[in-house]
Amino acid sequence: MKNKKKKFLKKITQLLLIRNRFKKFKNIKKNLMKKTNSRTNFWKKKYTYKRIIRKTNMQFFLAINYNFFQINISWAKRKVFNATYFKYIKLIKINNIRFVRQITFYNKIQTRNKKKKLIDFLKYYSSVFSNSFNNIMFFFKKHKKKQSWYKLILTFRKNKMYLNLQNTLNNKNYLYLTPGFFVKFFEKKKSIKKNKNTKILMSKYLRKVYIVSKIKNQIILIKNNPIFLFLNLPIIHKFYDPLKKEIINEKKKPQFNTKTLYFIFFKNQDYCFNKKKKIGRIKRKIKRKIILQNQIPD
């Protein structure tokens, strides 16, 4: 009787253990399904699938570790692991392909809608406003070429004038003039550099360059106090244009058509009283103190 009771109790305990293990297996399966559902969005998050599968397989085999299953456990582990791994790879590929197709389809629809809207707008505009196409073409032709602006820098130092003509886009010097260029034509006298006639000659030469090259827009930058600027006055004598191969006479038709946007002044003269500190003021203070301290009585 005792042996029978022992056998019966053993069987009950085995059945209870199996029941508990199956319950655990069900819970593990539910968790696995939750994980797979959360990891189907692979394009948002990057996961290492191999490591996750290994952990889940180990839990699976621990739950169903019966006596009758212990012999072939290594073979089953390999087969089940490979099957689950390939399933995950197939899921990844399918979902990636779907996502790419969705994006391409969405982009195509967007581009089509944009093109349709633009074409409809142009049709409506052309139907309502007469000569609209001509106006649009005129606008594009007008603003096709960038308006080239030039900087004219005038510096006045020690009664001498220096000229720089630069491009605003590249900041390259196209022309540079100093009074030293004209000295060799006047017996190489240094006094001619500060003369009034050289400044007038330089301004007239610059006017000729403007007329020949047809510079239309400019910005004038002036450093120090300007003296003898005669750019706006016409040239009295006739001169030859080498590009057009014509003789230009500005008495009849002035051909200076440049527009000045800005006049910018640097270091110009102050016409109000501004008190400036003189050089050697510290020495004078020390001198006064020494005189006051060493006064000789009469």
C-alpha positions as CSV (number, residue, x, y, z in Angstrom):
1,M,0.0,0.0,0.0
2,K,2.8,2.4,0.9
3,N,4.5,1.8,-2.5
4,K,1.3,2.4,-4.3
5,K,0.7,5.6,-2.5
6,K,4.2,6.8,-3.3
7,K,3.8,6.0,-7.0
8,F,0.4,7.8,-7.0
9,L,1.9,10.9,-5.3
10,K,4.8,10.9,-7.8
11,K,2.4,10.9,-10.7
12,I,0.4,13.8,-9.3
13,T,3.4,15.8,-8.6
14,Q,4.6,15.2,-12.2
15,L,1.3,16.2,-13.6
16,L,1.2,19.4,-11.5
17,L,4.7,20.3,-12.6
18,I,3.8,19.8,-16.3
19,R,0.6,21.9,-15.8
20,N,2.7,24.7,-14.3
21,R,5.2,24.5,-17.1
22,F,2.5,24.7,-19.8
23,K,1.1,27.8,-18.0
24,K,4.6,29.4,-18.1
25,F,4.9,28.4,-21.8
26,K,1.6,30.2,-22.6
27,N,2.7,33.3,-20.8
28,I,6.0,33.3,-22.6
29,K,4.2,32.8,-26.0
30,K,2.0,35.9,-25.3
31,N,5.1,38.0,-24.4
32,L,6.8,36.7,-27.6
33,M,3.8,37.9,-29.7
34,K,3.9,41.3,-28.0
35,K,7.5,41.7,-28.8
36,T,7.1,40.7,-32.4
37,N,4.2,43.1,-32.8
38,S,6.2,46.0,-31.3
39,R,9.2,45.1,-33.5
40,T,7.4,45.1,-36.9
41,N,8.1,48.8,-37.2
42,F,11.8,48.2,-38.1
43,W,12.3,51.5,-40.0
44,K,11.8,53.5,-36.8
45,K,14.0,51.5,-34.5
46,K,17.0,49.3,-35.0
47,Y,17.2,46.0,-33.1
48,T,19.6,43.1,-33.0
49,Y,17.2,40.3,-33.8
50,K,19.6,37.4,-33.3
51,R,20.2,38.1,-29.6
52,I,16.4,38.5,-28.8
53,I,15.7,35.1,-30.5
54,R,18.4,33.3,-28.6
55,K,16.9,34.5,-25.2
56,T,13.4,33.5,-26.2
57,N,14.5,30.1,-27.3
58,M,16.3,29.5,-24.0
59,Q,13.1,30.3,-22.1
60,F,11.1,28.1,-24.4
61,F,13.4,25.1,-23.8
62,L,13.5,25.7,-20.0
63,A,9.7,25.6,-19.9
64,I,9.4,22.2,-21.8
65,N,12.3,20.4,-20.3
66,Y,10.6,17.0,-19.7
67,N,12.4,13.7,-19.1
68,F,11.3,12.3,-22.5
69,F,12.6,15.4,-24.3
70,Q,16.1,15.5,-22.7
71,I,17.7,13.1,-25.2
72,N,17.1,15.1,-28.4
73,I,17.3,18.6,-26.9
74,S,20.3,19.7,-28.9
75,W,18.8,18.7,-32.3
76,A,15.5,20.4,-31.5
77,K,17.3,23.5,-30.3
78,R,19.1,23.9,-33.7
79,K,16.0,23.3,-35.8
80,V,13.7,25.6,-33.8
81,F,16.3,28.3,-33.6
82,N,16.9,28.3,-37.4
83,A,13.1,28.3,-38.2
84,T,12.4,31.3,-35.9
85,Y,15.4,33.2,-37.3
86,F,14.4,32.8,-40.9
87,K,10.8,33.8,-40.1
88,Y,12.1,37.1,-38.6
89,I,14.2,37.8,-41.6
90,K,11.2,37.2,-43.9
91,L,9.1,39.6,-41.8
92,I,11.8,42.3,-42.0
93,K,12.1,42.0,-45.8
94,I,8.3,42.1,-46.4
95,N,7.8,45.1,-44.1
96,N,10.7,47.0,-45.7
97,I,9.4,46.4,-49.2
98,R,5.9,47.6,-48.1
99,F,7.3,50.7,-46.5
100,V,9.4,51.6,-49.6
101,R,6.3,51.1,-51.9
102,Q,4.2,53.3,-49.7
103,I,6.8,56.1,-49.8
104,T,7.2,55.9,-53.6
105,F,3.5,56.0,-54.1
106,Y,3.0,58.9,-51.8
107,N,5.8,60.9,-53.5
108,K,4.4,60.2,-56.9
109,I,1.0,61.5,-55.9
110,Q,2.5,64.7,-54.4
111,T,4.5,65.5,-57.5
112,R,1.4,64.9,-59.7
113,N,-0.7,67.2,-57.5
114,K,1.9,70.0,-57.6
115,K,2.2,69.8,-61.4
116,K,-1.6,69.9,-61.8
117,K,-2.0,72.9,-59.6
118,L,0.7,74.8,-61.4
119,I,-0.7,74.0,-64.8
120,D,-4.2,74.9,-63.7
121,F,-3.0,78.2,-62.3
122,L,-1.2,79.1,-65.6
123,K,-4.2,78.2,-67.6
124,Y,-6.5,80.4,-65.5
125,Y,-4.0,83.3,-65.5
126,S,-3.6,83.1,-69.3
127,S,-7.4,83.0,-69.8
128,V,-8.2,85.9,-67.6
129,F,-5.3,88.3,-68.4
130,S,-4.6,89.2,-72.0
131,N,-1.0,89.2,-73.2
132,S,0.1,87.5,-70.0
133,F,2.6,85.2,-71.7
134,N,4.4,88.2,-73.2
135,N,4.6,90.0,-69.8
136,I,6.1,86.9,-68.1
137,M,8.7,86.5,-70.9
138,F,9.6,90.1,-70.6
139,F,10.1,89.8,-66.9
140,F,12.4,86.8,-67.2
141,K,14.5,88.5,-69.9
142,K,14.8,91.6,-67.8
143,H,16.0,89.7,-64.7
144,K,18.0,87.0,-66.5
145,K,21.3,88.7,-66.2
146,K,22.4,89.9,-62.8
147,Q,22.9,93.6,-62.6
148,S,26.6,94.2,-62.2
149,W,27.4,96.9,-59.6
150,Y,30.7,98.6,-59.4
151,K,32.5,100.3,-56.6
152,L,34.5,103.5,-57.2
153,I,36.8,104.2,-54.3
154,L,38.2,107.7,-54.1
155,T,41.0,108.4,-51.5
156,F,42.4,111.8,-50.9
157,R,45.8,111.8,-49.0
158,K,48.1,114.8,-48.7
159,N,46.4,116.7,-51.5
160,K,46.7,113.6,-53.8
161,M,43.9,111.6,-55.4
162,Y,43.8,107.8,-55.8
163,L,41.2,105.8,-57.8
164,N,40.1,102.2,-57.5
165,L,37.3,100.6,-59.6
166,Q,36.1,97.3,-58.2
167,N,33.4,94.7,-59.0
168,T,31.0,94.0,-56.1
169,L,30.5,90.3,-56.9
170,N,34.2,89.3,-57.0
171,N,35.9,92.4,-55.3
172,K,38.4,92.5,-58.1
173,N,40.3,95.7,-59.2
174,Y,39.5,96.6,-62.8
175,L,41.2,100.0,-62.7
176,Y,43.8,101.7,-60.4
177,L,45.0,105.2,-60.9
178,T,47.5,107.4,-59.1
179,P,49.0,110.8,-60.0
180,G,52.4,109.0,-60.5
181,F,51.1,107.6,-63.8
182,F,50.9,111.1,-65.3
183,V,54.2,112.5,-64.0
184,K,56.3,111.2,-66.9
185,F,54.3,113.3,-69.3
186,F,55.1,116.5,-67.4
187,E,58.9,116.4,-67.1
188,K,58.8,114.2,-64.0
189,K,58.1,117.0,-61.5
190,K,56.9,115.8,-58.0
191,S,54.9,119.0,-57.5
192,I,52.5,117.9,-60.3
193,K,51.2,115.1,-58.1
194,K,49.5,117.7,-55.8
195,N,48.4,119.9,-58.7
196,K,44.7,120.7,-59.6
197,N,45.2,119.8,-63.3
198,T,46.2,116.2,-62.6
199,K,43.0,115.6,-60.5
200,I,40.9,117.0,-63.4
201,L,42.8,114.9,-65.9
202,M,42.3,111.7,-63.8
203,S,38.5,112.4,-63.5
204,K,38.2,112.9,-67.3
205,Y,40.1,109.8,-68.0
206,L,37.8,107.8,-65.7
207,R,34.8,109.3,-67.5
208,K,36.2,108.0,-70.8
209,V,36.5,104.5,-69.3
210,Y,32.9,104.6,-68.2
211,I,31.7,105.6,-71.6
212,V,33.7,103.0,-73.5
213,S,33.0,100.1,-71.1
214,K,29.3,101.2,-70.6
215,I,29.2,100.8,-66.8
216,K,25.6,101.6,-65.8
217,N,25.5,101.1,-62.0
218,Q,28.0,102.2,-59.4
219,I,28.5,103.0,-55.7
220,I,31.0,105.8,-54.8
221,L,33.1,105.4,-51.6
222,I,35.0,108.6,-50.6
223,K,37.7,108.7,-48.0
224,N,38.8,112.1,-46.5
225,N,37.6,115.4,-48.0
226,P,36.9,115.2,-51.8
227,I,38.4,117.9,-54.1
228,F,37.9,118.6,-57.8
229,L,35.5,115.8,-58.9
230,F,34.4,116.5,-62.5
231,L,32.8,113.2,-63.4
232,N,29.4,114.6,-64.4
233,L,30.8,117.4,-66.6
234,P,31.1,116.4,-70.3
235,I,34.5,116.2,-72.1
236,I,35.2,119.2,-74.3
237,H,37.3,117.6,-76.9
238,K,36.5,114.6,-79.2
239,F,37.9,111.2,-78.5
240,Y,38.0,107.8,-80.3
241,D,36.1,104.7,-79.1
242,P,38.1,101.6,-80.0
243,L,35.3,99.1,-79.4
244,K,32.7,100.8,-81.6
245,K,35.4,102.4,-83.8
246,E,33.6,105.7,-83.7
247,I,34.5,109.3,-82.8
248,I,32.5,110.5,-79.8
249,N,31.6,114.2,-79.3
250,E,29.9,114.9,-76.0
251,K,29.1,118.5,-76.8
252,K,26.2,117.4,-79.0
253,K,25.2,114.2,-77.1
254,P,26.5,113.5,-73.6
255,Q,26.9,109.7,-73.3
256,F,27.5,109.2,-69.6
257,N,24.6,107.1,-68.4
258,T,25.8,105.6,-65.1
259,K,23.6,105.6,-62.1
260,T,25.0,106.1,-58.6
261,L,23.1,104.3,-55.8
262,Y,25.1,105.5,-52.8
263,F,27.6,108.1,-51.7
264,I,29.5,106.7,-48.7
265,F,31.9,109.0,-46.9
266,F,34.8,107.9,-44.6
267,K,36.9,110.2,-42.4
268,N,35.4,113.4,-43.6
269,Q,36.1,116.8,-42.0
270,D,34.3,117.9,-38.9
271,Y,32.8,121.5,-39.2
272,C,31.9,121.7,-35.6
273,F,34.3,122.3,-32.6
274,N,35.6,119.0,-31.3
275,K,38.2,119.3,-28.5
276,K,41.1,116.8,-29.1
277,K,43.7,115.7,-26.6
278,K,47.2,117.1,-27.5
279,I,50.4,115.1,-27.5
280,G,52.7,115.4,-24.5
281,R,50.0,116.2,-21.9
282,I,51.5,113.8,-19.2
283,K,54.9,115.5,-19.5
284,R,53.3,119.0,-19.0
285,K,51.5,117.8,-15.9
286,I,54.8,116.5,-14.4
287,K,56.5,119.8,-15.3
288,R,53.9,121.9,-13.5
289,K,54.2,119.8,-10.3
290,I,58.0,120.2,-10.3
291,I,57.7,124.0,-10.8
292,L,55.1,124.3,-8.0
293,Q,57.2,122.2,-5.6
294,N,60.5,124.0,-6.3
295,Q,59.3,127.6,-6.2
296,I,62.2,130.0,-5.3
297,P,61.0,132.9,-3.0
298,D,62.1,136.5,-3.9
